[in-house]
Amino acid sequence: MFGGILFLVIECKFNTPVDDDNLVQLFLELLSAAEQNKQHDLAGLCIYGLWTDLTMFKFYSYDPSTAKFCFDEVIVPNIRRADASYSMIGVANKIFGLILTAYMDSLQAIISRRKDWAQCNDVNQSAIY
């Protein structure tokens, strides 16, 4: 079982303006996720967040090792019904890419932690794979 938090989504009501209160909610959730990851020995993992009202998708991240929030990208899909599904491909690709990146980073952290544990306990390195 993995146990860490990689990606958060904050959904606001349709046509809710992006203001400081909405972003503060996302940033607090990202900070909370970073604290939760510390309990699973995954303290340095970057956590990704998405703020959306389903007409606009804003991607952010928080890097606990530098304690900085970063704005990544805004994707505004076409809202016309005929084109909406096609234009959501970019959003789906972005979400999949972030989750895959976060998952790969978490696997590297887990492998590194297990190697450190094996060295401290004088265990054969091939036994942890």
Contacts in CASP RR format, 6 or more apart in sequence:
PFRMAT RR
TARGET T0000
AUTHOR 0000-0000-0000
METHOD contacts of the structure
MODEL  1
MFGGILFLVIECKFNTPVDDDNLVQLFLELLSAAEQNKQHDLAGLCIYGL
WTDLTMFKFYSYDPSTAKFCFDEVIVPNIRRADASYSMIGVANKIFGLIL
TAYMDSLQAIISRRKDWAQCNDVNQSAIY
2 106 0 8 1.000
2 110 0 8 1.000
3 40 0 8 1.000
3 42 0 8 1.000
4 36 0 8 1.000
4 37 0 8 1.000
4 40 0 8 1.000
4 42 0 8 1.000
4 45 0 8 1.000
4 106 0 8 1.000
5 33 0 8 1.000
5 36 0 8 1.000
5 37 0 8 1.000
5 47 0 8 1.000
6 45 0 8 1.000
6 47 0 8 1.000
6 48 0 8 1.000
6 99 0 8 1.000
6 102 0 8 1.000
6 103 0 8 1.000
6 106 0 8 1.000
7 47 0 8 1.000
7 48 0 8 1.000
7 49 0 8 1.000
7 50 0 8 1.000
7 95 0 8 1.000
7 98 0 8 1.000
7 99 0 8 1.000
7 102 0 8 1.000
8 26 0 8 1.000
8 29 0 8 1.000
8 30 0 8 1.000
8 33 0 8 1.000
8 47 0 8 1.000
8 48 0 8 1.000
8 49 0 8 1.000
8 50 0 8 1.000
9 49 0 8 1.000
9 50 0 8 1.000
9 52 0 8 1.000
10 22 0 8 1.000
10 25 0 8 1.000
10 26 0 8 1.000
10 29 0 8 1.000
10 49 0 8 1.000
10 50 0 8 1.000
10 51 0 8 1.000
10 52 0 8 1.000
11 52 0 8 1.000
11 53 0 8 1.000
11 54 0 8 1.000
12 22 0 8 1.000
12 51 0 8 1.000
12 52 0 8 1.000
12 53 0 8 1.000
13 53 0 8 1.000
14 53 0 8 1.000
14 54 0 8 1.000
14 55 0 8 1.000
15 53 0 8 1.000
15 55 0 8 1.000
16 22 0 8 1.000
16 53 0 8 1.000
18 51 0 8 1.000
18 56 0 8 1.000
18 58 0 8 1.000
22 51 0 8 1.000
23 51 0 8 1.000
23 60 0 8 1.000
26 49 0 8 1.000
26 51 0 8 1.000
26 60 0 8 1.000
27 60 0 8 1.000
27 62 0 8 1.000
27 69 0 8 1.000
29 49 0 8 1.000
30 47 0 8 1.000
30 49 0 8 1.000
30 60 0 8 1.000
30 61 0 8 1.000
30 62 0 8 1.000
30 69 0 8 1.000
31 62 0 8 1.000
33 47 0 8 1.000
33 62 0 8 1.000
34 43 0 8 1.000
34 44 0 8 1.000
34 45 0 8 1.000
34 47 0 8 1.000
34 62 0 8 1.000
34 64 0 8 1.000
37 43 0 8 1.000
37 44 0 8 1.000
37 45 0 8 1.000
37 47 0 8 1.000
37 64 0 8 1.000
38 64 0 8 1.000
41 109 0 8 1.000
41 113 0 8 1.000
42 106 0 8 1.000
42 109 0 8 1.000
42 110 0 8 1.000
43 64 0 8 1.000
44 63 0 8 1.000
44 64 0 8 1.000
44 65 0 8 1.000
44 109 0 8 1.000
45 64 0 8 1.000
45 102 0 8 1.000
45 105 0 8 1.000
45 106 0 8 1.000
45 109 0 8 1.000
46 61 0 8 1.000
46 62 0 8 1.000
46 63 0 8 1.000
46 64 0 8 1.000
46 102 0 8 1.000
46 105 0 8 1.000
47 61 0 8 1.000
47 62 0 8 1.000
47 64 0 8 1.000
47 102 0 8 1.000
48 59 0 8 1.000
48 60 0 8 1.000
48 61 0 8 1.000
48 72 0 8 1.000
48 98 0 8 1.000
48 99 0 8 1.000
48 101 0 8 1.000
48 102 0 8 1.000
49 59 0 8 1.000
49 60 0 8 1.000
49 61 0 8 1.000
49 62 0 8 1.000
49 98 0 8 1.000
50 57 0 8 1.000
50 58 0 8 1.000
50 59 0 8 1.000
50 60 0 8 1.000
50 95 0 8 1.000
51 57 0 8 1.000
51 58 0 8 1.000
51 60 0 8 1.000
52 58 0 8 1.000
55 76 0 8 1.000
55 77 0 8 1.000
55 79 0 8 1.000
56 74 0 8 1.000
56 75 0 8 1.000
56 76 0 8 1.000
57 74 0 8 1.000
57 75 0 8 1.000
57 76 0 8 1.000
57 77 0 8 1.000
57 91 0 8 1.000
57 94 0 8 1.000
58 71 0 8 1.000
58 73 0 8 1.000
58 74 0 8 1.000
59 71 0 8 1.000
59 72 0 8 1.000
59 73 0 8 1.000
59 74 0 8 1.000
59 75 0 8 1.000
59 94 0 8 1.000
59 98 0 8 1.000
60 69 0 8 1.000
60 70 0 8 1.000
60 71 0 8 1.000
60 72 0 8 1.000
61 69 0 8 1.000
61 70 0 8 1.000
61 72 0 8 1.000
62 68 0 8 1.000
62 69 0 8 1.000
62 70 0 8 1.000
63 70 0 8 1.000
73 94 0 8 1.000
75 90 0 8 1.000
75 91 0 8 1.000
75 94 0 8 1.000
77 84 0 8 1.000
77 87 0 8 1.000
77 88 0 8 1.000
77 90 0 8 1.000
77 91 0 8 1.000
78 84 0 8 1.000
78 86 0 8 1.000
78 87 0 8 1.000
114 128 0 8 1.000
115 125 0 8 1.000
115 128 0 8 1.000
117 123 0 8 1.000
117 128 0 8 1.000
118 124 0 8 1.000
118 125 0 8 1.000
118 127 0 8 1.000
118 128 0 8 1.000
END
